[in-house]
């Protein structure tokens, strides 16, 4: 497992590609609709736009300054969603990865303009009593970046109206883990509504879980 903080190495670049491939293998993304970035010192490495993951090579990844001062470096254009990747890494210095995809159940709720309430105690791994919904803006736009970043101010993941989902991770591994957990929550919430009325946990109940899951999940180093 790569140690954080990351630096721009061949190993990190290959790990980003491997995480993309694993995201598709687990069924939480389709085709090239997802994108992944990682902090590398004072720069961000991000997947290029529209390149199939099985054809992607480490040299194709794009390097961009996190402070926004300077041009991208690489032979390919960065993912069209680079703006919210950059904004999230800038706003959350303790996080080292951003993982975005269109998981089917997350996207179904996002199409309905619904957040995920506290239907299960694992909601707490996203930092509160819900996984909130960011409003709709054109993909790749500054407005979308602003809305996603504001929505995730106190959270480590959100749904994106009529779009998909995005999470941050202390590592690439934890980002992938968090996105998969988000899709499981979305699926369980949708299924629970088909057989009855979901019972939503109260703030006190989730508050107790928040302390208990503070260090839950994969190691960050």
Secondary structure, DSSP 8 states (H G I E B T S, - for coil): ---SS--S-HHHHHHHHHHHHHHHHTTS--TT--EEEEEETTEEEE-BTT--GGG--GGGSEEEETTS-S--BSSS-B-TTHHHHHHHHHH-TT--EEEEE--HHHHHHHHTT--B-SSSGGGGGGTSS-B-EE----TT-HHHHHHHHHHTTT-SEEEETTTEEEEEESSHHHHHHHHHHHHHHHHHHHHHHHHS------HHHHHHHHHHTTT-SS---
